[in-house]
Amino acid sequence: MKMSPFFKKAMENMKPGTITKTGFLGDDKRPLIDIIEEDEELLEKLKLNIPQLTERMKYFLEEGEKGLGEPITVDNKYLVQVYEARGKLPSPFEDDGLFRKINVTVENLELKKTIIYSELSLHLIEKFHFFQGKGSTYRLDPKLLKEVLEI
């Protein structure tokens, strides 16, 4: 599928050194729209929808913030820690806002598996269905998200 100027500009902003040191694409050279479409197809196979996923991620963000930077147990099953650094990060999509530098760590204690996501990553999934490119340091694999968050 052909990318609009909006997506082309976003992809430029996702390159290493533009917003973050490592960027958002990893070693994925495909057009941004193709990356998004592949993950949308995977979500369909997993029977996982974006609102369901992002509500669950927001839940752990909100619960984790109650720990004031320390790990806390949520629902007797998850160890959650929210760490906030100073400053904000802009979205790679033009005029899409600034986001707190927050990392949310959710460990499913029964599965002994962990995911880490940021406020910006949550926003990119919710608004653009973008989980980051393959090989990206902060890519969120939909299959792992479903498993760890038990959706």
C-alpha positions as a printed NumPy array, in Angstrom:
array([[  0.   ,   0.   ,   0.   ],
       [  1.231,   3.487,  -0.819],
       [  2.105,   5.686,   2.144],
       [  0.636,   9.144,   2.55 ],
       [  2.928,  12.124,   3.279],
       [  1.742,  11.909,   6.913],
       [  3.093,   8.352,   7.283],
       [  6.268,   9.164,   5.308],
       [  7.065,  12.029,   7.703],
       [  6.325,   9.813,  10.717],
       [  8.664,   7.147,   9.365],
       [ 11.421,   9.763,   8.962],
       [ 10.863,  10.802,  12.588],
       [ 11.19 ,   7.153,  13.662],
       [ 14.758,   6.826,  12.432],
       [ 17.521,   6.468,  15.039],
       [ 18.703,   9.765,  16.477],
       [ 15.641,  11.793,  15.509],
       [ 13.475,  11.393,  18.624],
       [ 15.249,   8.552,  20.404],
       [ 18.763,   7.181,  20.106],
       [ 17.648,   3.806,  18.728],
       [ 14.515,   4.919,  16.89 ],
       [ 11.267,   3.011,  16.515],
       [ 11.885,   0.748,  13.531],
       [ 14.754,  -1.523,  14.553],
       [ 16.081,  -3.292,  11.475],
       [ 12.661,  -3.302,   9.793],
       [ 13.   ,  -1.693,   6.35 ],
       [  9.365,  -2.098,   5.29 ],
       [  7.137,   0.943,   4.791],
       [  5.443,   2.008,   8.034],
       [  1.983,   1.188,   6.722],
       [  3.095,  -2.406,   5.958],
       [  4.437,  -2.822,   9.5  ],
       [  1.109,  -1.651,  10.905],
       [ -0.951,  -3.842,   8.55 ],
       [  1.016,  -6.977,   9.469],
       [  0.44 ,  -6.37 ,  13.173],
       [ -3.258,  -5.716,  12.551],
       [ -3.471,  -9.083,  10.787],
       [ -1.742, -10.728,  13.746],
       [ -4.192,  -9.081,  16.158],
       [ -7.049, -10.506,  14.14 ],
       [ -5.56 , -14.015,  14.3  ],
       [ -5.074, -13.638,  18.05 ],
       [ -8.664, -12.371,  18.445],
       [ -7.237,  -9.349,  20.219],
       [ -8.598,  -5.862,  19.65 ],
       [ -6.867,  -2.557,  20.291],
       [ -9.381,  -1.109,  22.81 ],
       [ -9.259,  -4.305,  24.868],
       [ -5.458,  -4.339,  24.82 ],
       [ -4.911,  -0.656,  25.58 ],
       [ -7.465,  -0.638,  28.418],
       [ -5.559,  -3.503,  30.031],
       [ -2.239,  -1.687,  29.561],
       [ -3.711,   1.52 ,  31.055],
       [ -4.979,  -0.494,  34.01 ],
       [ -1.452,  -1.664,  34.843],
       [ -0.069,   1.839,  34.336],
       [ -2.629,   3.283,  36.766],
       [ -2.216,   0.489,  39.319],
       [  1.563,   0.643,  39.068],
       [  1.628,   4.392,  39.704],
       [  0.153,   3.678,  43.141],
       [  3.527,   2.149,  44.042],
       [  5.21 ,   5.554,  43.698],
       [  8.147,   4.084,  41.797],
       [  8.371,   0.874,  43.834],
       [  7.184,  -2.537,  42.586],
       [  3.717,  -3.517,  43.764],
       [  1.635,  -6.65 ,  43.43 ],
       [ -1.527,  -6.25 ,  41.359],
       [ -4.392,  -8.752,  41.43 ],
       [ -2.193, -11.177,  43.41 ],
       [ -0.646, -12.212,  40.107],
       [  1.415,  -9.399,  38.615],
       [  4.433,  -7.487,  39.842],
       [  4.153,  -3.983,  38.414],
       [  6.557,  -1.072,  38.574],
       [  6.185,   2.342,  36.988],
       [  9.348,   4.373,  36.587],
       [  9.217,   7.99 ,  35.459],
       [ 12.205,   9.956,  34.205],
       [ 12.24 ,  13.711,  33.801],
       [ 11.077,  15.187,  30.552],
       [  8.78 ,  14.266,  27.726],
       [  9.017,  12.598,  24.323],
       [  7.182,  13.769,  21.218],
       [  5.198,  11.362,  19.124],
       [  6.846,  10.595,  15.78 ],
       [  3.52 ,  11.492,  14.162],
       [  3.299,  15.224,  13.467],
       [  1.468,  17.349,  16.039],
       [  0.438,  14.274,  18.011],
       [  1.533,  15.447,  21.452],
       [  4.211,  15.008,  24.092],
       [  4.343,  12.018,  26.418],
       [  5.872,  11.515,  29.843],
       [  9.005,   9.372,  29.951],
       [  7.343,   6.514,  31.792],
       [  8.256,   2.844,  31.696],
       [  5.753,   0.291,  32.942],
       [  7.104,  -3.149,  33.83 ],
       [  4.52 ,  -5.905,  34.203],
       [  5.678,  -9.346,  35.301],
       [  3.163, -12.158,  35.228],
       [  4.328, -14.069,  38.303],
       [  2.65 , -17.322,  37.269],
       [  4.117, -17.344,  33.753],
       [  7.405, -15.745,  34.807],
       [  7.22 , -13.496,  31.745],
       [  7.621,  -9.732,  31.626],
       [  6.72 ,  -6.878,  29.318],
       [  7.92 ,  -3.283,  29.451],
       [  6.14 ,  -0.423,  27.754],
       [  6.104,   3.349,  27.813],
       [  3.321,   5.9  ,  27.822],
       [  4.313,   6.773,  24.245],
       [  4.224,   3.112,  23.156],
       [  0.751,   2.753,  24.633],
       [ -0.388,   5.827,  22.704],
       [  1.138,   4.592,  19.423],
       [ -0.688,   1.284,  19.785],
       [ -3.976,   2.917,  20.728],
       [ -4.049,   5.585,  18.035],
       [ -2.004,   4.128,  15.153],
       [ -1.89 ,   0.363,  15.864],
       [  1.914,   0.688,  15.806],
       [  3.852,  -1.797,  17.965],
       [  7.241,  -0.655,  16.538],
       [  9.33 ,  -2.335,  13.877],
       [ 10.864,  -5.786,  14.104],
       [ 14.219,  -5.62 ,  15.826],
       [ 13.309,  -2.417,  17.675],
       [ 14.516,  -2.345,  21.278],
       [ 11.014,  -1.423,  22.449],
       [  8.884,  -3.467,  20.067],
       [  5.832,  -4.923,  21.787],
       [  4.916,  -8.29 ,  20.345],
       [  1.097,  -8.602,  20.326],
       [  1.317, -12.333,  21.077],
       [  3.457, -11.708,  24.174],
       [  1.186,  -8.871,  25.296],
       [ -1.843, -11.148,  25.076],
       [ -0.058, -13.892,  26.982],
       [  1.44 , -11.789,  29.789],
       [ -1.634,  -9.589,  30.298],
       [ -3.952, -12.605,  29.973],
       [ -6.39 , -11.048,  27.556]])
